[in-house]
Protein backbone atom coordinates (compact mmCIF):
# COMPACT_ATOMS: atom_id res chain seq x y z
CA UNK A 1 0.00 0.00 0.00
CA UNK A 2 1.37 3.44 -0.96
CA UNK A 3 2.27 6.06 1.66
CA UNK A 4 -0.65 8.22 0.49
CA UNK A 5 -3.15 5.37 0.79
CA UNK A 6 -1.87 4.38 4.25
CA UNK A 7 -2.32 7.95 5.48
CA UNK A 8 -5.82 8.19 4.05
CA UNK A 9 -6.78 4.80 5.44
CA UNK A 10 -5.63 5.77 8.92
CA UNK A 11 -7.21 9.20 9.04
CA UNK A 12 -10.41 8.39 7.16
CA UNK A 13 -11.52 5.81 9.70
CA UNK A 14 -15.29 6.15 10.06
CA UNK A 15 -16.08 7.03 13.71
CA UNK A 16 -18.55 4.95 15.63
CA UNK A 17 -21.06 6.45 18.05
CA UNK A 18 -19.31 8.32 20.84
CA UNK A 19 -15.84 8.06 19.26
CA UNK A 20 -13.85 11.23 18.68
CA UNK A 21 -12.25 12.01 15.34
CA UNK A 22 -8.46 11.87 15.34
CA UNK A 23 -8.01 15.65 14.96
CA UNK A 24 -7.16 16.85 18.46
CA UNK A 25 -5.77 20.24 17.42
CA UNK A 26 -9.16 21.47 16.20
CA UNK A 27 -11.66 22.88 18.66
CA UNK A 28 -14.81 20.81 19.06
CA UNK A 29 -18.04 22.85 19.23
CA UNK A 30 -21.39 21.66 20.50
CA UNK A 31 -24.35 21.75 18.14
CA UNK A 32 -26.12 24.04 20.58
CA UNK A 33 -23.29 26.59 20.37
CA UNK A 34 -23.58 26.70 16.59
CA UNK A 35 -27.37 26.84 16.61
CA UNK A 36 -27.17 29.91 18.85
CA UNK A 37 -24.40 31.45 16.76
CA UNK A 38 -26.35 31.12 13.49
CA UNK A 39 -29.80 31.84 14.95
CA UNK A 40 -30.89 28.28 14.34
CA UNK A 41 -29.24 28.15 10.90
CA UNK A 42 -31.52 30.94 9.77
CA UNK A 43 -31.82 31.49 5.99
CA UNK A 44 -30.96 35.14 6.72
CA UNK A 45 -27.50 34.01 7.84
CA UNK A 46 -26.67 32.05 4.68
CA UNK A 47 -23.45 33.28 3.10
CA UNK A 48 -23.28 30.74 0.30
CA UNK A 49 -25.36 27.92 -1.14
CA UNK A 50 -23.10 25.33 -2.70
CA UNK A 51 -23.04 21.74 -3.91
CA UNK A 52 -21.35 20.69 -0.67
CA UNK A 53 -23.94 22.46 1.49
CA UNK A 54 -24.75 25.86 2.94
CA UNK A 55 -22.33 28.22 4.68
CA UNK A 56 -23.79 30.33 7.49
CA UNK A 57 -22.49 33.45 9.16
CA UNK A 58 -22.34 33.02 12.92
CA UNK A 59 -21.44 35.02 16.02
CA UNK A 60 -19.99 33.00 18.88
CA UNK A 61 -20.58 33.76 22.56
CA UNK A 62 -17.27 35.66 22.75
CA UNK A 63 -18.38 37.94 19.90
CA UNK A 64 -16.09 36.48 17.22
CA UNK A 65 -17.54 36.00 13.75
CA UNK A 66 -17.31 32.62 12.07
CA UNK A 67 -18.48 30.84 8.95
CA UNK A 68 -20.21 27.52 9.61
CA UNK A 69 -20.32 24.97 6.79
CA UNK A 70 -23.27 22.59 7.08
CA UNK A 71 -22.90 19.78 4.52
CA UNK A 72 -25.79 18.29 2.66
CA UNK A 73 -26.69 14.70 3.39
CA UNK A 74 -26.36 13.86 -0.30
CA UNK A 75 -24.35 15.58 -3.00
CA UNK A 76 -22.69 14.55 -6.27
CA UNK A 77 -19.03 14.15 -5.25
CA UNK A 78 -18.97 11.49 -2.59
CA UNK A 79 -20.04 10.81 0.94
CA UNK A 80 -20.65 13.71 3.28
CA UNK A 81 -18.37 12.12 5.89
CA UNK A 82 -15.52 11.77 3.40
CA UNK A 83 -15.69 15.44 2.37
CA UNK A 84 -15.90 16.50 6.02
CA UNK A 85 -12.83 14.46 6.95
CA UNK A 86 -10.92 15.54 3.85
CA UNK A 87 -11.19 19.19 4.86
CA UNK A 88 -9.93 18.39 8.34
CA UNK A 89 -7.12 16.26 6.96
CA UNK A 90 -5.97 18.91 4.48
CA UNK A 91 -6.05 21.58 7.16
CA UNK A 92 -3.87 19.33 9.28
CA UNK A 93 -1.37 18.55 6.51
CA UNK A 94 -1.17 21.98 4.91
CA UNK A 95 -0.20 24.91 7.15
CA UNK A 96 0.50 28.18 5.33
CA UNK A 97 -0.50 31.82 5.74
CA UNK A 98 -2.31 31.75 2.40
CA UNK A 99 -4.43 28.71 3.22
CA UNK A 100 -7.66 28.86 5.22
CA UNK A 101 -7.40 26.95 8.49
CA UNK A 102 -10.31 25.08 10.00
CA UNK A 103 -11.17 26.73 13.33
CA UNK A 104 -13.16 23.80 14.67
CA UNK A 105 -15.77 21.15 14.02
CA UNK A 106 -18.96 19.66 15.38
CA UNK A 107 -20.03 16.07 14.94
CA UNK A 108 -23.24 14.45 16.14
CA UNK A 109 -25.18 11.40 14.95
CA UNK A 110 -26.98 13.65 12.43
CA UNK A 111 -24.67 16.65 11.82
CA UNK A 112 -21.07 17.20 10.73
CA UNK A 113 -20.19 20.89 10.72
CA UNK A 114 -16.97 22.78 9.99
CA UNK A 115 -16.18 26.18 11.49
CA UNK A 116 -13.88 28.77 9.89
CA UNK A 117 -12.95 32.39 10.58
CA UNK A 118 -15.44 34.68 8.87
CA UNK A 119 -13.99 36.27 5.71
CA UNK A 120 -15.27 37.85 2.51
CA UNK A 121 -14.76 35.99 -0.76
CA UNK A 122 -13.30 37.41 -3.95
CA UNK A 123 -16.59 36.52 -5.67
CA UNK A 124 -18.56 38.71 -3.27
CA UNK A 125 -16.38 41.74 -4.09
CA UNK A 126 -16.27 41.48 -7.88
CA UNK A 127 -17.69 44.68 -9.30
CA UNK A 128 -18.12 46.23 -5.83
CA UNK A 129 -17.50 49.98 -5.57
CA UNK A 130 -16.73 52.43 -2.79
CA UNK A 131 -19.71 54.43 -1.57
CA UNK A 132 -18.03 57.82 -1.72
CA UNK A 133 -16.47 57.85 -5.18
CA UNK A 134 -18.15 54.93 -7.00
CA UNK A 135 -14.67 53.61 -7.76
CA UNK A 136 -13.87 49.88 -7.79
CA UNK A 137 -13.40 48.66 -4.24
CA UNK A 138 -10.50 46.51 -5.38
CA UNK A 139 -7.83 48.80 -6.84
CA UNK A 140 -5.05 47.42 -9.01
CA UNK A 141 -2.48 47.08 -6.19
CA UNK A 142 -5.08 45.18 -4.14
CA UNK A 143 -5.97 42.91 -7.05
CA UNK A 144 -2.29 42.11 -7.57
CA UNK A 145 -1.93 41.38 -3.86
CA UNK A 146 -4.90 39.00 -3.98
CA UNK A 147 -3.59 37.23 -7.08
CA UNK A 148 -0.14 36.80 -5.55
CA UNK A 149 -1.52 35.55 -2.24
CA UNK A 150 -3.72 32.93 -3.92
CA UNK A 151 -0.78 31.86 -6.09
CA UNK A 152 1.44 31.41 -3.03
CA UNK A 153 -1.21 29.24 -1.38
CA UNK A 154 -1.51 27.03 -4.46
CA UNK A 155 2.25 26.80 -4.86
CA UNK A 156 2.51 25.57 -1.30
CA UNK A 157 -0.11 22.87 -1.95
CA UNK A 158 1.55 21.77 -5.18
CA UNK A 159 5.26 21.97 -4.33
CA UNK A 160 6.02 22.51 -0.66
CA UNK A 161 3.88 20.01 1.29
CA UNK A 162 5.07 16.52 2.14
CA UNK A 163 2.45 15.39 -0.38
CA UNK A 164 1.38 17.15 -3.56
CA UNK A 165 -2.15 18.41 -2.92
CA UNK A 166 -4.41 19.28 -5.87
CA UNK A 167 -7.23 21.57 -4.73
CA UNK A 168 -9.66 20.51 -7.51
CA UNK A 169 -12.08 23.43 -7.01
CA UNK A 170 -10.22 26.73 -7.35
CA UNK A 171 -12.69 29.55 -7.99
CA UNK A 172 -13.43 33.07 -6.76
CA UNK A 173 -15.81 31.78 -4.07
CA UNK A 174 -13.00 29.70 -2.59
CA UNK A 175 -10.48 32.55 -2.41
CA UNK A 176 -11.13 34.46 0.81
CA UNK A 177 -9.77 37.76 2.07
CA UNK A 178 -8.77 38.90 5.53
CA UNK A 179 -9.18 42.46 6.78
CA UNK A 180 -5.96 43.47 4.94
CA UNK A 181 -7.10 41.87 1.65
CA UNK A 182 -4.57 39.08 2.06
CA UNK A 183 -5.87 36.09 0.10
CA UNK A 184 -6.27 32.61 1.52
CA UNK A 185 -7.29 29.52 -0.43
CA UNK A 186 -10.16 27.64 1.20
CA UNK A 187 -12.63 24.79 0.71
CA UNK A 188 -10.32 21.77 0.42
CA UNK A 189 -13.07 19.17 0.68
CA UNK A 190 -12.46 17.94 -2.88
CA UNK A 191 -8.66 18.06 -2.66
CA UNK A 192 -6.63 15.05 -3.79
CA UNK A 193 -3.34 13.78 -2.33
CA UNK A 194 -0.62 12.79 -4.78
CA UNK A 195 3.01 11.76 -4.50
CA UNK A 196 5.33 14.42 -5.90
CA UNK A 197 6.62 11.93 -8.47
CA UNK A 198 3.10 11.49 -9.91
CA UNK A 199 2.20 13.74 -12.85
CA UNK A 200 -1.56 13.11 -12.83
CA UNK A 201 -4.30 10.90 -11.51
CA UNK A 202 -7.61 9.84 -13.05
CA UNK A 203 -10.62 10.70 -10.92
CA UNK A 204 -14.36 11.32 -11.29
CA UNK A 205 -15.16 14.85 -12.47
CA UNK A 206 -15.58 17.26 -9.59
CA UNK A 207 -15.36 20.98 -8.98
CA UNK A 208 -17.14 23.99 -10.46
CA UNK A 209 -17.86 23.18 -14.10
CA UNK A 210 -17.31 26.63 -15.59
CA UNK A 211 -13.75 26.75 -14.26
CA UNK A 212 -12.60 23.29 -15.32
CA UNK A 213 -9.91 22.52 -17.86
CA UNK A 214 -10.94 20.62 -21.01
CA UNK A 215 -8.68 17.62 -20.36
CA UNK A 216 -10.21 17.14 -16.92
CA UNK A 217 -13.75 17.30 -18.27
CA UNK A 218 -13.04 14.92 -21.17
CA UNK A 219 -10.63 12.44 -19.56
CA UNK A 220 -10.85 12.96 -15.79
CA UNK A 221 -7.10 13.62 -15.70
CA UNK A 222 -6.32 15.71 -12.63
CA UNK A 223 -3.01 17.41 -11.82
CA UNK A 224 -1.71 20.68 -10.44
CA UNK A 225 -2.16 22.05 -13.98
CA UNK A 226 -5.92 21.67 -13.47
CA UNK A 227 -5.68 24.05 -10.51
CA UNK A 228 -3.57 26.46 -12.56
CA UNK A 229 -6.24 26.59 -15.29
CA UNK A 230 -8.95 27.30 -12.70
CA UNK A 231 -6.70 29.94 -11.15
CA UNK A 232 -6.42 31.55 -14.59
CA UNK A 233 -10.22 31.84 -14.85
CA UNK A 234 -10.31 33.37 -11.37
CA UNK A 235 -7.55 35.77 -12.43
CA UNK A 236 -9.65 36.88 -15.42
CA UNK A 237 -12.52 37.60 -13.04
CA UNK A 238 -10.22 39.59 -10.80
CA UNK A 239 -8.80 41.65 -13.67
CA UNK A 240 -12.08 42.32 -15.50
CA UNK A 241 -14.38 42.63 -12.48
CA UNK A 242 -16.74 40.19 -14.22
CA UNK A 243 -17.99 36.92 -12.79
CA UNK A 244 -17.38 33.76 -14.81
CA UNK A 245 -20.98 34.06 -16.06
CA UNK A 246 -20.67 37.78 -16.91
CA UNK A 247 -24.44 38.18 -16.70
CA UNK A 248 -24.32 41.92 -17.29
CA UNK A 249 -23.21 41.27 -20.87
CA UNK A 250 -26.47 39.51 -21.76
CA UNK A 251 -28.28 42.79 -22.40
CA UNK A 252 -25.60 43.65 -24.97
CA UNK A 253 -26.09 40.27 -26.69
CA UNK A 254 -22.47 39.41 -25.96
CA UNK A 255 -21.22 35.91 -25.06
CA UNK A 256 -22.29 35.15 -21.52
CA UNK A 257 -19.34 33.05 -20.42
CA UNK A 258 -16.34 35.09 -19.39
CA UNK A 259 -13.91 32.83 -21.27
CA UNK A 260 -16.02 33.21 -24.44
CA UNK A 261 -16.09 36.99 -23.97
CA UNK A 262 -12.29 37.08 -23.62
CA UNK A 263 -11.84 34.91 -26.72
CA UNK A 264 -14.10 37.11 -28.86
CA UNK A 265 -12.45 40.26 -27.53
CA UNK A 266 -9.03 38.85 -28.40
CA UNK A 267 -10.13 37.79 -31.88
CA UNK A 268 -11.33 41.32 -32.74
CA UNK A 269 -8.04 42.74 -31.38
CA UNK A 270 -9.55 44.53 -28.38
CA UNK A 271 -6.99 42.82 -26.12
Secondary structure by P-SEA (a helix, b strand, c coil): ccaaaaaaaaaacccccccccccccbbbbcaaaaaaaaccccccccccccccbbbbbbccccbbbbbbbbbccccccccaaaaaaaaaaaaaacccccbbbbccccccccbbbbbccccccccccccbbbcccccccccaaaaaaaaaaaaaaaaaaccccccccccccccccccccccccbbbbcccccbbbbcccccbbbbccccccccccccccccccccaaaaaaaaaaaaaaaaacccccccccccccccccaaaaaaaaaaaccc
